[in-house]
């Protein structure tokens, strides 16, 4: 697990499976909540989305912000319909 200090913000690689509740809005997937370390985290805002092809698999990434100004990067693997919390940035 890598931890990098960027001023007062801490960046941390997580790479752990998570359960995510999503809605489909205007044909796009939008995360609403996810469960990590036994805690439900409400997504306040999606700040970015992008896709990456890994071999024949497509991964959809979501940068999200909670109500405490913590940023999280979630990844959805279309191949097996699974979610992973990739990274967090906390103040």
ABEGO torsion letter per residue (X at the ends): XBBBBBEABBBBBAGBBBBBBBBBBGGBBBBABBBBGGBBBBBABBABBBBBBBEABBBBBBBBBBAAGBBBBBBBBAAAGBBBBABBBBX
